Amino acid sequence: MRQLLLSVAVLLGLVLEDDVSWLKELQKPPVTTPKLPRPLAPLVSESDLAAENALIRWRDCKNDLKKAWQEVLGPDLARPESVHVEVLETEIIEKLTRKLIRYENEVGEFLTAYLLEPIEATSPLPAIVALHATTNQTNKTIAGIGGTRDEQIGLRLAQQGFVVICPENFLWRGGMGYQEAVADFQKRYPNSLGMRKMLFDASRAIDIVASLPTVDSQKIGAVGHSLGAKEVLYLTALDERISAAVFSEGGIEFESTNWQAPWYLGPAVSDKTFPRNHHELIALIAPRPFLVLGGESSGAADGDRSWPYLQAAMPVYRLYGNTPRLGLLNHHQGHTVSDQSFERLAEWFECYLK
């Protein structure tokens, strides 16, 4: 729909707004502000916010925050130079190709992903890294192989005209259990967390998709639900090649889901004195567009309780001078990507990537 409106606007010589029409709705605080399980450390002091060079001061803080989070995650993995892609399977789905590809992920370690590309594209397209949720089908369902409609995010975005890469999460490689997969990884990198591995793998997917001639490497987004959303938060905060992102039901609050699991951040985050929190990562994303989807019902990971984390990062977004492209859509339909929320996330990418 947005593409049609853009075409009409060009013909009529009109200019459309630069933001989704419902952005302000995303920035209304809940009627009752939830009580935080632990206080959020200020990102920028009041005096720094009021200073004429406030943005410069924030950038100094930003560098320090990035270093602090990198230390939490542990040493990075060795990155191979190759972005060569081997195509294992190809099938045509309506106006798309869906390829199972293989590439060198870690040095000497190979990974598969599904790559979905519109067939009739005449110029480089924006791309999206689509990170799958917890499922034994791994990246198959997000790429549209089986599963339910709400799980097929990657396929549905490709149908909207994006190139989409769906890498497999390391927890399911080789048929190992989660604990075994983490132990296997930490044999190679004993001082790195599971989330470091997930961040590296997702960042490596950017390397691969950005190298494709069909892709505009300046317009790459990220989307994920549940487990995949957790990866999206860290990927968008710590890899600035991501231009816009959607985080669905990952649980921004440490207490809202299993962040203490060894394949994420480990038991240290259960300690209330843990010095870091996720409002810092949201601030590191500024001023790039970041949308949080919450289900706010039994079993949901995000909703009103996620708002304080966005609110804490909002002053940093405002330092950049434009409308803060940050918000929370609480769809109240549980731990899922509802049809309504998919329409919103698709429009988010249409607006901020296309």
Order of alpha helices (4+ residues) and beta strands (2+ residues): alpha-alpha-alpha-alpha-beta-beta-beta-beta-alpha-alpha-beta-alpha-alpha-beta-alpha-beta-alpha-beta-alpha-beta-alpha
